[in-house]
Every structure is written in C-alpha cells, then in structure tokens.
C-alpha cells in the first residue's frame, strides 16, 4: 500500500525551466528543471514517456467512481475498503455544488456532506482521488449539480461567461477549493488530479472565456503544479469545445466503442501524455419507464483488459452507484424530445450494488486488475447484512389539501397568475396552487396546459376530490367538473431538473396559465410545502391521535398521506421497501426521505433502506405520500433483496412476477 498518510513536507516546485519542447500547437510537451529535489511528493504528466509520474516514477491509475452524496456516511468506509480490495488504487469523486449550497450563501459540509471526512477515509484506506468539483457535474444528479437558486436570474446563461453565473461560481470555489488544497497529493493528501467542468464539449455554449475563467480559479486556489484535466465524449466536436490549453484532455467511452479509435481521437488533442478513459461505463442508468439497464460483465472485463494492456489509465463509471435519496435525481431529454426522470436507484449495474454488495462483475474486474498490478491479499469484505422485516399496515392521515396548516406553516402567497418554484424559492419537492372555479361546470370540462407549462406533474382536485392529472409532455389536458366557487387545488411535483444538454435551465411549477374551457384561471393562492421539515420534526406520528379516520370502503384517490410503524426487533440491517399496487409517491422513514417510488411505471420496484436509519429499540416511523391512488390493503413490505425490474429471483431458477409477490412473500421471504 502506498504511504498516503505521510505528512511529508511539500518541497518548493522548480521555477527555472532550462529546456522547453513545444508541440505544433505551441503547447509544452516536455520541460526539464536544473534542480530535482529527491524525496518530495509529486504528481505530474510525463509527456516524453506518455504517462503520469507519481513521486518521479511512472504511474498508471485504475480507478472507480463513487459518489459520497449517494451513500450514507455510515457506509463510506465499507464501500472504500471494498473498492481497495477489488484492486483499485484510486477513486473518482464528484462534488455536487447544490448538495453543499442548497440555499445561496449557506454552506453545509457536515454529516453526509462532510467531503473532507470522505477524503480522509479514502486516504486511510490507501486510495488516491481524482476529484471532479465541477461546477457542473452531470452525474444524473438534480440540475447536474448546479443549485436551483441560480434560476432566480431569469435570463442567466448557465455554464458560460454570463456575469451572474461566473460570480456565483467564483463565490462557490472561494469556499470549496481552499478546503481541497490541503488534500492535494503534493501537500500530503491523496488528490492527484482535478477536473475542470465536465463534458463541456457536449454543451451548446462552447464558451472558451468561461473555461479560461475556471482555469484561472483553479490555478489561483490550487497552485500551478496541480494536474488539471478535462473529460469529453468520444467525438471531435465534443473534444474541440471541451478542451483548453493548460488542461489535459481526456476521453470517455464504454464497451461498445473501439478502444483504439477512441484513444486515437484523444491523441489528436493530446499528441503526447498518458492515455486516459475518464468514464469507462460498467453499466448504465435507468429512467422511469425503461427496462433495467444491464451491461455484460465479461464484456466489461474484456475491454478493461484491452485498455490496461495499452498502458491506459482507466476510471470505471460507476464502481458503486448508490441511491438518489430525497429529490436528488436528475432528468434528461430523450430522442423524442420528452423529459424523463432518473429513478431513485442509481445501482447502475455497477460492480458494487446499490447496497454496496460485491457482484460477479466485481469478481471479473478484480481478475483483470491482478494481471496488471499487485492487489491486496485477503478476502473481500462480506455484503452488509439484509433482513426481511415483513409487512407493515399503514393508515390514512389525510389528503394534502386538508393538511396545509401543517405542511405550509407560513401560509400562501397570493398572485394573479401562477409563480414558479424558483420565484417562490421552493426549489425541490412540491407546491400547491389553489384557486376557485369561475363558473358552474355541470359537464366534464377540459383543463388545459396549452404551452406544456406543467413542470413536471400536477394532481388536480376540486373540493378535495381528485379529478385527474397533468404531466409534462404526455398529458396536457384533464377534465374536471364542479360549481362556481368550488376550490381547485393543483399539487405540482418537481420530478428533478434536467442534468444534461442545453435544457438545464429547467424551471419548475406552473410556468404558464391553466385554461379551463375558455377561461384563464387567475387569482391563485400558492402554498410552498415544507413536507420534509414537518416529517423531520416528528409529524404525523407525533400528532397520531388526531388521525385515523374510520376505514373507508374505497381506497382514497389523489395526493394522500399514510403512516405506519415498523416495530423494532433488535436488528438494524439493510432492507428494501416494496409498495406493491401503490401507484406513485414518496417515502420517509424516521424522518429521512428515501426517494420516489413508481412501481406502476417501473422498472424499479423497491426502495433501498440503509440499516443505520432504523432503530433497534424504538418504533420506526414510516410516512408515505401517495399521489394517485393507494391499494385497498394499504400495506408495504420490507424485503431482504432489491428489485430493480419487474421480476426478481427468490432462489436459483425461481422467478416471481411482482403481481404475485404479495401472496407468496409472506412465507418465502418474511
């Protein structure tokens, strides 16, 4: 193991260059210093021998991506040790800006956001770090890691030299990068390279002034000797717009690409220096409505071996994906120009599963790595224990419209026309828009979003009775009826902002008028909903005596809260929550937002519940917001395995369809 915990003093860098060799574009490809200080920590690029140099010796990294923001802090060490035991000598890490500055000027680096603690654990484990601090990261993360409060400037051009954007980035980096500097390898830490922006060549702006500004900021805060790099897709256009002099250009590609051709493209932009695939895709992401993505393990291992045999440096994206807890999932626009949200699980078919368990893919990768470097001896740490806690019955709390005093304690904002989430400074989750019917509607009358202005789903009720929904791109009309003066409630769900492409200025809420028949609806009361705050404060269980109305013969429709209790049994093991026959919604356990469920659309059928969230001695509180319609049985199931598609394996050779699962799980799993 490298001695990564050394407190070796940083030696002064060479400032006198006696020999400089330039390539045809005028870039430095080799320089020699008159004085070489032995014994100092260093990491650099050897353009003559086409490799990295670590402490003046040739170095090849074999890395894997891991996102601390998608893994509970309790499990960081477990995941890092497994990555080290798999044979990796480095990890690649994104820093999501919005995870640390969700509110402008308020920075959070504590708990699950303690980046320096994560870097320290990696250092202790023996893993070097390739840091990707953005400011944009993509990562299938909400708005690509950019904070939604940037959109309060309605004409802001993100990822460009726009004055407002550049100022916000500069302020953020003035906080982040000084925290990073002590963790640079040359300063005794473990960060060997730092990425500037991310896949910038795939963005429409192609703004070199913006990239130059970022380069200046990184050099200012991290020093002239830090190895800075860019990553771009395997096309000439992307590499052209994404690369910049002074930033080492790397490429990303997966198992379906020709390795030789991909590295030839990198060579066109970096004639000398190490070959680098910064994102070698071990799997892929899922969107709601997709089939679960799977990439063959043997294909991954074969292409990995081919790259390593060429001396290339490879980062596997992902090595463990983790979970989009809360509202952190991103969204993309597909080939049909429809916006599709990323599911809650970021399992990614990675070598370590969503719950951090080693897979057959990990074993295959480890067998490849040991052909190229010595790997740690000893067994791989075992999977974290799982437990099937069984069924829990839930009870109705009430529909959202009846709970506004609790969920929106500051009350509504009145406006003639709808305001967006961003205008209300409610960046995530849900808001409720309320108005009244302007006239009697004895027959179902179309409520229309004429400009596709519902971002992203709207659940429409009249006098508390659910009438239908509107959905961005796919359902622009629903019919409602009622009498003049009846209350119309429109609960709007933010399904996550676009994380990739030109549409990342993704405003949420009602972005345009709603038209009812021939009438434009006006005079709105807009309620920002602090659902997470209420639940974190103990609601609804702290007020449980107020609820539990008499059982209804028919299941409730529309946005309704339910609650239940998982009784302690002395174990706090990982488990997976399945909501069979529930439609769509959000789940909290002990005040923690697990994320979205949508089994009706799939492919994901279970939500990962990390064991540390559970109590071994106190009741574990479950809160469910069902948005469309709960099943008559109103129960949920805690299983001992995840279910990322419509079928799953109970034991070898036995596949169970989700529609039959409830009738069989009671004796097979629980």
Buried (B, 14 or more C-beta within 10 A) or exposed (E): EBEBEEEEEBBEBBEEEEEEEEEEEEBBBBBEEEEEEEEBBBBBBBBEBBBBBBBBEEBBBBBBBBBBBBBBBEBBBBBBBBBBBBBBBBBBBBBBBBBBBBEBEEBEBEEBBBBEBBBBBBBBBBBBBBBBBBBBBBBBBBBBBBBBBBBBBEEBBBBBBBEBBBEBBBEBBEEBBEBBBEBBBBBBBBBBBBBBBBBBBBBEBBBBEBBBBBBEBBBEBBBEBBBBBBBBBBBEEBBBBBBBEBBBBBBBBBBEBEBEEBBEBBBEBBBBBBBBBBBBBBBBBBBBBBEBBEBEBEBBBEBBBEBBEEBBBBBBBBBBBBBBBBBBBBBBBEEEEEBBBBBBBBBBBBBBBBBBBBBEBBBBBBEBBEEBEEBBEEEBBEBBEBBBBBBBEBBBBBBBBEBBEBBBEEEBBEBEEBBBBBBBEBBBBBBBBBBBBBEEBEEEBEBBBEEBBBBBBBBBBBBBBBBBBBBBBEBBEBEBBBEEEBBBBBBBBBBBBBBBEEBBBBBBBBBBBBBBEEBEBBEBBBBBBBBBEBBBEEBBBEEBEEBEEEEEEEBBBBBBBBBBBBEBBEEBBBBBBBBBBBBBBBBBBBBBBBBBBBBEBBBBBBBBBBBBBBEEEEEBBBBBBBBBBBBEBBBBBBBBBBBBBBEBEBEEEEEBEBEEBBEEBEEEBB
